[in-house]
């Protein structure tokens, strides 16, 4: 990881926090599938997030786990 790159998201910690916030208890197969989906979505978003934007382009906030 270089200084300009954010740390990789900890999807397991995020999922654990969301379970607590939403009052859910997921079984292991469902938790594993959600972790796989989060990882896939993050991989698909990488090229888009790396796209340089013109300084005059207005952007929306970016959530970082």
Phi, psi and omega in degrees: 000130177266164181302332182277349181262133176288159177296150178295139180297144174264087185295328179296317178294319178300313181297319178299317178295319180294323175301315181294314182296319184271355181068036180254154170231113181265144173280165185300317178301318180292318178298316180298320179293320177296319177298319178296318180294316178301318180296318179297315181298317179298320179296320179292328183280340183308309181299322179293317180292334181277350181295121180289140179250147174299145183300336182271355181282128177280135179237157176274166177297151180242123177280132175235125181288000000 
